[in-house]
């Protein structure tokens, strides 16, 4: 039977990026702004992971 491994950092990264995208995409093209804000948040948290 295969093992299931859940990476906690992936869950935290996805939740934080999604939350930032939803809160940040209030004006303009919401889909584009949400994608950009989510990507930037994911990049920043990935870099910050090295400091924790």
C-alpha positions as CSV (number, residue, x, y, z in Angstrom):
1,X,0.0,0.0,0.0
2,X,1.5,3.4,-0.9
3,X,2.3,6.0,1.7
4,X,0.8,9.4,1.7
5,X,3.1,12.2,2.7
6,X,1.7,15.7,3.3
7,X,4.1,18.6,3.2
8,X,3.0,21.1,5.8
9,X,4.9,23.9,4.1
10,X,3.0,23.4,0.9
11,X,-0.3,23.8,2.7
12,X,0.8,26.9,4.5
13,X,2.2,28.4,1.3
14,X,-1.1,27.7,-0.6
15,X,-3.3,29.0,2.1
16,X,-1.3,32.2,2.6
17,X,-1.0,32.9,-1.2
18,X,-4.8,32.3,-1.7
19,X,-5.7,34.5,1.2
20,X,-3.4,37.3,0.0
21,X,-4.8,37.0,-3.5
22,X,-8.4,37.2,-2.3
23,X,-7.7,40.2,-0.1
24,X,-5.6,42.0,-2.6
25,X,-7.7,41.6,-5.7
26,X,-10.3,44.2,-5.0
27,X,-10.1,46.4,-8.0
28,X,-9.3,46.1,-11.7
29,X,-9.0,42.7,-13.3
30,X,-9.5,40.5,-10.3
31,X,-8.3,37.3,-11.9
32,X,-5.0,38.9,-13.1
33,X,-4.4,40.7,-9.9
34,X,-5.2,37.6,-7.8
35,X,-2.7,35.6,-9.9
36,X,0.0,38.2,-9.5
37,X,-0.5,38.7,-5.8
38,X,-0.6,35.0,-5.1
39,X,2.6,34.4,-7.1
40,X,4.4,37.2,-5.4
41,X,3.3,35.9,-2.0
42,X,4.4,32.4,-2.9
43,X,7.8,33.6,-4.0
44,X,8.3,35.7,-0.9
45,X,7.3,32.9,1.4
46,X,9.6,30.4,-0.4
47,X,12.5,32.8,0.0
48,X,11.6,33.4,3.7
49,X,11.5,29.6,4.3
50,X,15.3,29.6,4.2
51,X,15.4,31.9,7.2
52,X,13.1,29.8,9.4
